[in-house]
Amino acid sequence: MKKKRICVLATGGTIASRPTPNGLMPALTGEDLLAAVPEFQEICDVDCVQLCQLDSTNIQPEHWITMARAVAERRTEYDAFLITHGTDTMAYSAAALSAMLENIDCPVVFTGSQLPAGVSGTDAEQNLLTAFHAALGGRAGVYIAFGGKIIFGDDARKLCTMQLTAFGNINRPLAGRFAGGHLTWLTEASNVTGAFHLHDQLDPHVAVLKIVPGLQPKMLELFVDAGCRAIILEGYGLGGIPDQESPANFLPAFSYAKEHGCRLVCTTQCTYDGVDMDHYEIGVRAQQLGVEPGGRRTTEALLAKLMIELAEQDDAN
Protein backbone atom coordinates (compact mmCIF):
# COMPACT_ATOMS: atom_id res chain seq x y z
CA MET A 1 0.00 0.00 0.00
CA LYS A 2 1.28 3.44 -0.93
CA LYS A 3 2.26 5.54 2.06
CA LYS A 4 0.32 8.71 2.72
CA ARG A 5 2.24 11.96 2.41
CA ILE A 6 2.04 14.39 5.33
CA CYS A 7 3.38 17.93 5.28
CA VAL A 8 4.30 19.42 8.65
CA LEU A 9 4.20 23.23 8.76
CA ALA A 10 6.14 24.42 11.80
CA THR A 11 5.57 27.86 13.35
CA GLY A 12 7.26 27.67 16.76
CA GLY A 13 5.31 27.82 20.01
CA THR A 14 5.85 26.21 23.41
CA ILE A 15 6.18 22.79 21.81
CA ALA A 16 9.36 24.04 20.10
CA SER A 17 10.71 26.09 23.01
CA ARG A 18 13.86 25.90 25.08
CA PRO A 19 14.86 27.85 28.22
CA THR A 20 16.74 31.12 27.88
CA PRO A 21 17.85 33.56 30.60
CA ASN A 22 14.59 35.43 29.95
CA GLY A 23 12.22 32.47 29.83
CA LEU A 24 11.07 29.99 27.21
CA MET A 25 11.66 30.82 23.56
CA PRO A 26 10.99 28.79 20.39
CA ALA A 27 14.18 27.10 19.20
CA LEU A 28 13.39 23.58 17.93
CA THR A 29 12.74 23.08 14.24
CA GLY A 30 9.97 21.02 12.73
CA GLU A 31 12.49 18.26 12.05
CA ASP A 32 13.45 18.30 15.74
CA LEU A 33 9.80 17.79 16.68
CA LEU A 34 9.38 14.93 14.22
CA ALA A 35 12.18 13.10 16.01
CA ALA A 36 9.79 12.76 18.98
CA VAL A 37 7.45 10.54 16.93
CA PRO A 38 9.79 8.41 14.78
CA GLU A 39 7.16 5.68 14.30
CA PHE A 40 5.32 7.84 11.80
CA GLN A 41 8.33 7.93 9.52
CA GLU A 42 7.68 4.21 8.96
CA ILE A 43 4.00 4.44 8.05
CA CYS A 44 3.86 7.72 6.11
CA ASP A 45 6.17 10.01 4.18
CA VAL A 46 6.68 13.23 6.12
CA ASP A 47 8.12 16.49 4.88
CA CYS A 48 8.62 19.56 7.02
CA VAL A 49 8.45 23.26 6.16
CA GLN A 50 9.52 25.85 8.73
CA LEU A 51 7.17 28.78 8.16
CA CYS A 52 8.31 30.83 11.16
CA GLN A 53 9.69 30.40 14.65
CA LEU A 54 7.46 32.45 16.95
CA ASP A 55 5.89 32.54 20.35
CA SER A 56 2.27 32.41 19.20
CA THR A 57 1.53 35.64 21.05
CA ASN A 58 3.31 37.25 18.09
CA ILE A 59 1.17 35.54 15.43
CA GLN A 60 -0.72 38.08 13.30
CA PRO A 61 -3.16 37.88 10.34
CA GLU A 62 -0.24 37.98 7.90
CA HIS A 63 0.95 34.70 9.41
CA TRP A 64 -2.49 33.17 8.79
CA ILE A 65 -2.07 34.16 5.15
CA THR A 66 1.33 32.45 5.07
CA MET A 67 -0.13 29.27 6.59
CA ALA A 68 -3.16 29.21 4.31
CA ARG A 69 -1.09 29.80 1.19
CA ALA A 70 1.37 27.09 2.24
CA VAL A 71 -1.49 24.59 2.42
CA ALA A 72 -3.13 25.79 -0.79
CA GLU A 73 0.11 25.64 -2.78
CA ARG A 74 0.84 22.06 -1.66
CA ARG A 75 -2.59 20.52 -1.27
CA THR A 76 -2.35 18.41 -4.43
CA GLU A 77 1.04 17.03 -3.34
CA TYR A 78 0.06 15.83 0.15
CA ASP A 79 -2.70 13.81 1.76
CA ALA A 80 -2.81 15.94 4.91
CA PHE A 81 -1.17 18.82 6.76
CA LEU A 82 -0.06 19.10 10.37
CA ILE A 83 0.64 22.59 11.75
CA THR A 84 2.68 22.90 14.95
CA HIS A 85 1.72 26.10 16.73
CA GLY A 86 1.78 27.82 20.10
CA THR A 87 -1.32 27.43 22.21
CA ASP A 88 -2.08 31.08 23.00
CA THR A 89 -3.39 31.98 19.54
CA MET A 90 -3.93 28.51 18.10
CA ALA A 91 -7.73 28.84 18.27
CA TYR A 92 -7.54 32.09 16.30
CA SER A 93 -5.29 30.53 13.65
CA ALA A 94 -7.44 27.40 13.35
CA ALA A 95 -10.60 29.49 13.02
CA ALA A 96 -8.91 31.67 10.41
CA LEU A 97 -7.77 28.73 8.28
CA SER A 98 -11.21 27.12 8.63
CA ALA A 99 -12.60 30.17 6.82
CA MET A 100 -9.67 30.85 4.50
CA LEU A 101 -9.43 27.28 3.15
CA GLU A 102 -12.98 27.03 1.85
CA ASN A 103 -13.89 23.46 0.85
CA ILE A 104 -10.46 22.09 1.72
CA ASP A 105 -10.52 18.44 0.68
CA CYS A 106 -7.90 17.07 3.07
CA PRO A 107 -7.16 17.23 6.82
CA VAL A 108 -5.38 20.28 8.21
CA VAL A 109 -4.56 19.56 11.86
CA PHE A 110 -3.13 22.03 14.39
CA THR A 111 -1.32 20.87 17.49
CA GLY A 112 1.13 22.10 20.10
CA SER A 113 1.77 21.54 23.78
CA GLN A 114 1.59 23.14 27.18
CA LEU A 115 5.13 21.97 28.02
CA PRO A 116 8.11 22.00 25.64
CA ALA A 117 9.02 18.85 23.77
CA GLY A 118 11.58 16.76 25.60
CA VAL A 119 11.00 18.02 29.15
CA SER A 120 9.68 15.84 31.96
CA GLY A 121 5.91 15.40 31.84
CA THR A 122 5.54 17.06 28.45
CA ASP A 123 2.36 16.59 26.46
CA ALA A 124 4.17 17.26 23.18
CA GLU A 125 4.66 13.67 22.05
CA GLN A 126 1.07 12.63 22.85
CA ASN A 127 -0.35 15.64 21.06
CA LEU A 128 1.82 14.99 18.01
CA LEU A 129 0.60 11.39 17.98
CA THR A 130 -2.99 12.57 18.21
CA ALA A 131 -2.44 15.04 15.36
CA PHE A 132 -0.75 12.45 13.13
CA HIS A 133 -3.57 9.98 13.67
CA ALA A 134 -6.14 12.68 12.88
CA ALA A 135 -4.20 13.65 9.76
CA LEU A 136 -4.00 10.03 8.61
CA GLY A 137 -7.70 9.59 9.41
CA GLY A 138 -8.52 11.34 6.17
CA ARG A 139 -11.35 13.60 7.40
CA ALA A 140 -11.26 16.80 5.34
CA GLY A 141 -11.36 20.05 7.27
CA VAL A 142 -9.40 22.10 9.80
CA TYR A 143 -9.01 20.70 13.32
CA ILE A 144 -7.12 21.14 16.58
CA ALA A 145 -5.72 17.92 18.06
CA PHE A 146 -4.90 18.44 21.72
CA GLY A 147 -5.29 16.63 25.02
CA GLY A 148 -6.82 13.59 23.35
CA LYS A 149 -9.52 15.68 21.64
CA ILE A 150 -10.08 16.41 17.96
CA ILE A 151 -11.89 19.77 17.83
CA PHE A 152 -13.31 21.53 14.79
CA GLY A 153 -11.03 24.47 14.02
CA ASP A 154 -13.80 27.08 14.03
CA ASP A 155 -15.20 25.90 17.36
CA ALA A 156 -12.14 25.78 19.63
CA ARG A 157 -11.04 27.98 22.50
CA LYS A 158 -8.12 27.84 24.88
CA LEU A 159 -9.72 27.45 28.31
CA CYS A 160 -6.73 26.61 30.51
CA THR A 161 -3.38 28.32 30.87
CA MET A 162 -1.66 25.39 32.60
CA GLN A 163 -3.73 22.20 32.38
CA LEU A 164 -2.73 19.78 29.65
CA THR A 165 -6.30 19.57 28.36
CA ALA A 166 -6.06 23.29 27.43
CA PHE A 167 -8.68 23.46 24.65
CA GLY A 168 -12.42 23.01 24.68
CA ASN A 169 -15.08 22.69 22.00
CA ILE A 170 -17.63 25.46 22.36
CA ASN A 171 -20.86 25.03 20.43
CA ARG A 172 -20.31 21.87 18.37
CA PRO A 173 -19.66 18.30 19.48
CA LEU A 174 -16.13 16.99 19.49
CA ALA A 175 -15.05 15.73 16.08
CA GLY A 176 -13.18 12.83 17.66
CA ARG A 177 -11.05 11.44 20.47
CA PHE A 178 -7.68 9.74 20.63
CA ALA A 179 -7.08 7.32 23.50
CA GLY A 180 -5.21 4.08 23.99
CA GLY A 181 -3.50 4.54 20.65
CA HIS A 182 -6.80 4.59 18.76
CA LEU A 183 -8.65 7.40 17.03
CA THR A 184 -12.45 7.43 17.28
CA TRP A 185 -14.51 9.82 15.19
CA LEU A 186 -17.56 11.09 17.08
CA THR A 187 -19.25 12.91 14.20
CA GLU A 188 -20.00 12.13 10.61
CA ALA A 189 -17.48 13.29 8.02
CA SER A 190 -18.31 16.69 6.57
CA ASN A 191 -19.14 16.74 2.88
CA VAL A 192 -17.09 19.04 0.67
CA THR A 193 -19.83 20.92 -1.15
CA GLY A 194 -17.89 22.81 -3.81
CA ALA A 195 -14.55 23.61 -5.35
CA PHE A 196 -11.65 24.60 -3.14
CA HIS A 197 -11.22 28.35 -2.77
CA LEU A 198 -8.44 30.18 -0.97
CA HIS A 199 -9.41 33.42 0.78
CA ASP A 200 -5.98 34.98 1.25
CA GLN A 201 -6.92 38.63 1.65
CA LEU A 202 -7.61 39.90 5.17
CA ASP A 203 -8.49 43.32 6.51
CA PRO A 204 -7.07 43.55 10.06
CA HIS A 205 -9.14 46.61 11.03
CA VAL A 206 -11.37 44.55 13.30
CA ALA A 207 -11.49 45.01 17.07
CA VAL A 208 -13.11 43.28 20.02
CA LEU A 209 -14.77 45.33 22.76
CA LYS A 210 -15.90 43.61 25.94
CA ILE A 211 -18.90 45.25 27.58
CA VAL A 212 -18.43 45.60 31.34
CA PRO A 213 -20.30 47.60 34.00
CA GLY A 214 -18.96 51.14 33.92
CA LEU A 215 -17.67 51.04 30.34
CA GLN A 216 -18.52 54.31 28.63
CA PRO A 217 -20.04 54.31 25.12
CA LYS A 218 -17.36 56.81 24.11
CA MET A 219 -14.95 53.87 24.01
CA LEU A 220 -16.89 52.40 21.10
CA GLU A 221 -16.72 55.72 19.27
CA LEU A 222 -12.97 55.87 19.88
CA PHE A 223 -12.58 52.48 18.22
CA VAL A 224 -14.49 53.81 15.21
CA ASP A 225 -12.37 56.98 15.13
CA ALA A 226 -9.21 54.85 15.28
CA GLY A 227 -10.12 53.29 11.94
CA CYS A 228 -11.91 50.09 12.92
CA ARG A 229 -14.16 48.87 10.12
CA ALA A 230 -15.83 46.22 12.24
CA ILE A 231 -16.12 45.73 15.98
CA ILE A 232 -17.10 42.53 17.76
CA LEU A 233 -19.05 43.42 20.89
CA GLU A 234 -18.84 40.85 23.66
CA GLY A 235 -22.16 41.53 25.35
CA TYR A 236 -23.87 39.95 28.31
CA GLY A 237 -25.87 36.73 28.15
CA LEU A 238 -27.90 36.42 24.96
CA GLY A 239 -26.39 39.63 23.60
CA GLY A 240 -27.30 42.36 26.07
CA ILE A 241 -25.68 45.80 25.79
CA PRO A 242 -26.88 48.78 27.93
CA ASP A 243 -29.56 50.95 26.32
CA GLN A 244 -31.42 54.14 27.28
CA GLU A 245 -32.39 52.72 30.67
CA SER A 246 -28.72 52.85 31.69
CA PRO A 247 -26.46 55.84 32.41
CA ALA A 248 -24.09 54.12 29.94
CA ASN A 249 -26.47 54.09 26.97
CA PHE A 250 -24.78 52.56 23.92
CA LEU A 251 -27.58 53.25 21.43
CA PRO A 252 -26.17 56.62 20.25
CA ALA A 253 -22.76 54.97 19.85
CA PHE A 254 -24.35 52.29 17.65
CA SER A 255 -25.77 55.05 15.45
CA TYR A 256 -22.34 56.72 15.34
CA ALA A 257 -20.70 53.48 14.17
CA LYS A 258 -23.36 52.95 11.51
CA GLU A 259 -22.99 56.51 10.20
CA HIS A 260 -19.23 55.96 9.86
CA GLY A 261 -19.59 52.64 8.05
CA CYS A 262 -18.34 50.48 10.89
CA ARG A 263 -20.01 47.08 11.26
CA LEU A 264 -20.97 45.95 14.76
CA VAL A 265 -21.39 42.25 15.50
CA CYS A 266 -22.54 41.06 18.92
CA THR A 267 -21.44 37.86 20.58
CA THR A 268 -21.61 36.80 24.21
CA GLN A 269 -19.19 36.70 27.09
CA CYS A 270 -20.71 33.37 28.04
CA THR A 271 -18.69 30.40 26.86
CA TYR A 272 -21.58 28.39 25.45
CA ASP A 273 -24.83 28.73 23.47
CA GLY A 274 -24.20 31.96 21.57
CA VAL A 275 -26.55 34.95 21.28
CA ASP A 276 -30.25 35.43 20.53
CA MET A 277 -30.81 39.15 20.17
CA ASP A 278 -34.54 38.71 19.50
CA HIS A 279 -35.11 37.43 23.04
CA TYR A 280 -35.04 40.78 24.90
CA GLU A 281 -36.11 44.27 23.90
CA ILE A 282 -32.58 45.46 24.58
CA GLY A 283 -31.27 43.21 21.81
CA VAL A 284 -34.01 44.16 19.36
CA ARG A 285 -33.19 47.85 19.79
CA ALA A 286 -29.52 47.18 19.14
CA GLN A 287 -30.37 45.33 15.93
CA GLN A 288 -32.57 48.20 14.77
CA LEU A 289 -29.45 50.38 14.90
CA GLY A 290 -27.41 47.96 12.82
CA VAL A 291 -25.87 45.59 15.35
CA GLU A 292 -25.62 42.12 13.80
CA PRO A 293 -26.09 39.00 15.94
CA GLY A 294 -23.08 36.67 15.90
CA GLY A 295 -25.17 33.57 16.53
CA ARG A 296 -23.26 30.63 17.94
CA ARG A 297 -19.91 31.57 16.40
CA THR A 298 -16.98 32.12 18.73
CA THR A 299 -15.17 35.44 18.87
CA GLU A 300 -12.23 33.70 17.19
CA ALA A 301 -14.38 32.58 14.27
CA LEU A 302 -16.15 35.94 13.94
CA LEU A 303 -12.82 37.76 13.81
CA ALA A 304 -11.61 35.75 10.81
CA LYS A 305 -15.00 35.94 9.07
CA LEU A 306 -15.11 39.73 9.32
CA MET A 307 -11.50 40.18 8.16
CA ILE A 308 -12.24 38.13 5.06
CA GLU A 309 -15.55 39.84 4.31
CA LEU A 310 -14.10 43.33 4.64
CA ALA A 311 -11.15 42.52 2.35
CA GLU A 312 -13.35 40.89 -0.27
CA GLN A 313 -15.83 43.76 -0.08
CA ASP A 314 -12.98 46.08 -1.08
CA ASP A 315 -12.02 43.81 -3.97
CA ALA A 316 -15.62 43.77 -5.19
CA ASN A 317 -15.71 47.54 -5.20
N, C-alpha and C positions, 0 to 999 in steps of 0.2 A: 504493500500500500504506500502511495506517495505521501511523504511527510507534509504536514501543513507548514506554511511559512508565516512566521510571526515577526512583526516589526516593533521593536521597543523604542519609544521616543522618550528620552530622559530629559528632565527639566530641573533636577536638583531636589530640594526639600530635605526634611529631617532624615528620610530613609538614606540619603546620600551624604549625610553630615559627619563631620569629625570635630573633636574639641579644638578650640583655639584659645588663646589667653582671654579673649572677649566673648567666649561662649561658642555654641555649636554653629558651624558654617558648612554649607554643601561643599564636598570635596571629591566624593566617589563618582566615577563615571558610570554610565549605563552598563558597560562591560564588567565593571567591578560588581555591580549588583547582580548581574546574571550569574556570576560565580557562586552566588548563594543558593542557586537552584540548578545545579548542573544536570539533574535528571531530565530537564526539559530539552537539553541539547541532544538527547538521544531519541526523543519522540517527535521533535519538530525542528525545523530550520529557523534559527533566530538571528536576526540582524539588529544592530543597535545604531540609533542616530542620536547624538547629543545636541538637543535643540538649544539648551541654555543650562546654566548652573546657578540656580537662584533659590534663596529662601522664598517660599511662595507668598510671603507678605509683599514681595516686590513684583509679583505677577500683575500685569496690566492687560487691557484689551488687545494691545498689539501682540502680546504673547499668545493670546487665543487665536489670533489670525495666523500666526506662525504654526501653531499646532494643527489648526484646521487645514491649512494648505499642505502641511506635511502629510496628513492622512489622504487628502484628496489627490495629491500628486502620485501617491504610491498605492492607491487602493486596488488597482488592477494587478499589482505585483504580489500582494500579500493576502492571506486569508483572514488576518485579524491584526489589531494594533493594541499594544499595551503602553500606557503612558504613566511613567513614574513621576510623582508630583508631591509637593508639600501639602500637608493637611489643611493649613489655615485658609487657603483659597481654592481648595480642590472642588468644593461644591459649586463655586462660581464658574470654574473652568469647565466642569462637566456639564453644567446647565448651558453654558455658552456653546460648546461643541454639539450638544443635543440639538440646538436650534440652527447652528451654522452648517452642520452636515445633514441637510435635509434628505431623507430617504437613503441614508447610508445603508449599504447592503452587506455589511460585515460587522463583527464586534469591534468596538473601541472601548477599552477597559482601563479606567484610571485606578491606580493604587499608590500607596505610600506607607508610612508607618509613624507611630507615635515615638518610637525609640530608634536611634540610628542602626543601620545594618551592622551586624557583627558584635554588638554590645550584649552584655548579659540580660536576658529576659526580653530581647527585642521581638517585636511582632513583624519585622520586615520579611523574614523568610516565609512565614505563614501567609502573609498578605500577598506576596509574590506568587506563591503556589495557588492561592485562591484566584488571583487575576489570570494566571496562565490557564487554569482549568476553565474559567469563564470564557477566555478568548478562544480556546479550543472547542468550547461547547457550540460555537457556530451561530449563536443568536445575534442577529443583526441589531445594531443600536449602540447607544452610548451608556456605559454603566460605571459605577464605582464598586470595586471589590475591596472590602475592608472588614476586619473583625468577623470573618465567616459569613458576611452578608454580601449579596449582589443587589445593588440598589440602582434603580433607573436614574440616569444622570441628571434629569431635570426635576428630580424629586428628593434630592439628598440635601442634608444639612449637617454641618459639624456641630454636635451637641455636647461633646466633652473635650476639655483641654488636656486631660491626662489619661483617662481610661482608654484601654486598648480598643474598646468597641467604637468609640469616637463618633461614627456617623449613624444617623437615623434616616429612615424613610418617612416622609411627611404625610402626603395625602394619596399615596398609591401603595398597594401591597409590595412586599419584597419581590424582586424578580427571581431570586434564588438564594440558596444557602450552600455553603461548603463546610462539611464536617466529616471527620473520619476518613479523609482522603477522597471523598466522593462529593460531586456537585449534584444538587437537586434543584431543578427549575420549579418554581412555585406558581408561575403564571404561564399562560400560553404565549408562544412566540408571536411577536408583532409582525403584521404583514407590511411589506414595503409596497406602498400604494402608487408610486410614480417613479420617474427618473431621478437619479441622484442630482442634487443641486448644491453647490457650495455658495454660502452667503459669507463672503470674506470682506465685506465693508461694514464698519461699525462706527457709530457716532458716540463718543464717550461723554457727551454733555447730558448725562443722566445722573440724578442725585437721589439719595434716600433720606427722607426726613421722618424721624420718629416723633409721634405726637405724645407729649407727656404733660401732666398737669403743670401749669405755669408757663408753658411755651407760648410765646407771643406770635400772632399771625404775621408780624413784620418779618420773621425769620423766613417764612415761605416767599415773601416778596423779595427778600435779599437773594435767595437762591435764583429767582427769576432774573433779577438784575445782574447776577453774576454770569449769566449766559446759559443757564440750564434750559434745555429744550423739552425735558420731561422730568418729572419728579414722582418718585414712588413714595406715597404717604403710608407709613405704618400706623394705622389707626387702632382704636380699641375694638375688641370683640369682633362683631360682624362687619366692622368698617365704620365705627363711630368717630367723628371729628367734631369738636365743639362748634355750635352754631350760635344764633342770636340770643339764646338763653344763657350764654356764658359770657363773662367779662372778656374772655379770649375767643371772640367770634371769628372763625376762619372764613365765613362766607364771602366777605369783601375781598379777601386774599385769593379765593378761588376765582372770582371775577377778574382780578388783576392778572392772574396767570393766563386765563383764557384770552384776555385782551392782548396779551403779549405773545400769544402763540405757543405757550408752554403747556404740554399735556400733563395732566395729573392722573395718576393711577393709584387706587387705594387697595392696600392689602391689610393684613391684621398682624398685630404683635403676638397673637396666640400662635402656638406651634402648629396646631392641627385645625382642619375643617374649612379654612378659607373664609371669604367674606360673602355676605348677602346684604347688599345695600338697599334692597327693597323691604327689609324687615322692619326698620324703624324710620320714622319721619326724618330723623337727622341724616340718614343716609340718602333718602329720596331727595332732600334739598341739595345735598352735595352733588348728586348726579345732575340735577337741573342746571347746575352751574358748570357742568362739564367734567366733573370727576368721574373717571371710568372705574368700574369694579374690577379688581384683579382676579376674582374667582378663587379657585383653589391653588393657583400657582404660587410658588415660593417667591420670596424677594429675589433670590438668585436667578430664578428662571425669568421673572419679569424684567430684570435688569438687562439680560441678554436680548430678550425679545424687543424691548424698546430701542436698544442700540442698533439692532438690525433694521427695524422699521424706519427709524429716523434717517439712517444712511440711505436706504433704498428709496425713501420718499424724495430725497435730494436728487438721486439719480433719475427718478421718474420725471422730475421737473426740469 
